[in-house]
Structures are given as C-alpha cells and as structure tokens.
Amino acid sequence: MTDPYRHNLSVSWEEFHRLSRVLSERLLAVRPPGGPPWRLLVAVTRGGLVPAAIVARELNLRVVDTLCIASYDERSRGQPQVLKAAGAGDGEGVLVVDDLVDTGVTARVMRGLLPKAHFATVFAKPEGRPLVDTFVAEIGQDTWIVFPWDQHPPIVGARG
C-alpha cells in the first residue's frame, strides 16, 4: 500500500490552542438560541480530547463524555472500531468535537450513533468536510497533520 500523504503539516501546541479557541468562537456564534449552548460535549478520542477540553473551557461546558473510535495506526487507516459509545441518545443538544475529519470514516460512524449532534473539528479535509457542521481550517486531502501530541513517541508503544 502506498502512502497517500505527500505533505506534512506540523502544528505546535500554541497554534493548536489558538485554532481551538477560534473553533470555540465559531461555535458560540452557532449555538442553539436560548438556554445553555449544548447539554453535553462529546470528545472523539483520542485526537478530540485536546480541542474538546479547550472548547469546554471557553464555552463553560461542564458535562463532557467521550466517544472512543479507533481508525488510525500511525499513518495507516483501518476499519473503525467503536471502543466506547457516548451516553448521548440521538445527539439532540450534543456538541461533538474532534481534531480532524479526514476521509469521513470516523465521522460517518459518529453520525450513525449521534445523528442530531452538532459536529465540530479544528481541521477538515475535502472528503470528510460535508460531514462537519463547524470547522476552522480546510487542508489538502494529501496532507498528514503532525499534531503536537504526536511529535514525540509515546512512553508505551501503540500495541502496549
């Protein structure tokens, strides 16, 4: 199998934090009218944990859950596996946050589980873009993003 990524984009912690705050501002502008913005924030793990924490702080959302879907191993994609579903019903009043929508494989699984949720990502690629309600930056499909948490090897290996 050939590597579909021709470009790398390294993102620093500072830049990712800035982009997550921009996402928060955009979400504030599209929040449901009246009452609290959302009843629940769901982070798609693992990549969505960091932006979800920032969005939760910026929007003063205190009820946070996770939707754990595994679909990547290093730079290769596999079949998505739901490791833990969020207790969020059909997604009504739920804000789902992830770092990136790439091909849309994970997003389709999330949409199947939470069809009424508002889905927000920091980055969106063209193939997955139609599945996202709010995002900050669109990047090329052939670009691999090196997130700040991926810039050093983990203490315990991926199979650990």
Secondary structure, DSSP 8 states (H G I E B T S, - for coil): ------EEEE--HHHHHHHHHHHHHHHHHHS-SSS-S-SEEEEEETTTHHHHHHHHHHTT---EEEEEEEEEETTEEEEEEEEE--S-TT-TTEEEEEEEESSSHHHHHHHHH-TTSEEEEEEE-TTTGGG-SEEEEE--TTEEEE-GGGSS--SS-TT-
